Amino acid sequence: MDKKNLIQFSWKDFENYTSEEISYFLYLEGKSIECISKLRGIALNDIKNHIIQGKIKYRFLAKAKNSKELIEFIANAGKDDKKFFLENIDSITRTDIVNYILENYTELYHKEKETAIWILGELKAKEGIGILTKAAVHKFVNVRRMAVSALGKLQDPNGEPALLRALDDENSQVVSYAIKALSKLNSVKAKEKVYQLIERTNNNAVLKAAEEYLKETKGE
């Protein structure tokens, strides 16, 4: 394990690592590219590519010394970089990130809160449904929108009450996200409110989401 950052690996688990990861972890241990090439019997250029891929895949973990720093790095990264990172983290790192968010959410800065909410949704972390439910009524629109979106990604029935409440939100984007999330849950409880929204709104996004919702729940 590299104690200078959050990258964790053990050679006991080497069978679970890709060839690229093995080369990269050897590199982290201080072995030269030439040495790795000889040890593994793989061409030098291939080893170089392995290390480049490792640096890309693990760049956030390599920079961060703790979960707080990791959240900060993710918050300042581009969306594609964030998604790539979360799609490739191991179960231990996932657990560490989710636990950090659960324990420290109230202390996070505004932008970090948005990132934390987004992470919970992307990881489909049902452990965070309590945080997402509270965030769905946050004073800032962007936090509410992201929370509703995350609840939709979780597709957990326990999030339904918060999504039904979000249908009354003053922001049309939050409302449209809530309808989409309820559609994923196949929630029939939202039907009456959705019909009411159709009657009183001219917002295209809301109307489109409502139309899709009614198609999905037709016959329910």
HELIX and SHEET records of a PDB file:
HELIX    1   1 TRP A   11  ASN A   16  5                                   6    
HELIX    2   2 SER A   19  LEU A   28  1                                  10    
HELIX    3   3 ILE A   33  ARG A   40  1                                   8    
HELIX    4   4 LEU A   44  LYS A   57  1                                  14    
HELIX    5   5 ARG A   59  LYS A   63  1                                   5    
HELIX    6   6 SER A   67  ALA A   75  1                                   9    
HELIX    7   7 LYS A   79  ASN A   88  1                                  10    
HELIX    8   8 SER A   91  ASN A  104  1                                  14    
HELIX    9   9 TYR A  105  GLU A  107  5                                   3    
HELIX   10  10 HIS A  110  GLU A  122  1                                  13    
HELIX   11  11 LYS A  126  GLY A  128  5                                   3    
HELIX   12  12 ILE A  129  ALA A  135  1                                   7    
HELIX   13  13 VAL A  141  LEU A  154  1                                  14    
HELIX   14  14 PRO A  157  GLY A  159  5                                   3    
HELIX   15  15 GLU A  160  ALA A  166  1                                   7    
HELIX   16  16 SER A  172  LYS A  184  1                                  13    
HELIX   17  17 LYS A  191  ARG A  200  1                                  10    
HELIX   18  18 ASN A  204  GLU A  216  1                                  13    
END                                                                             
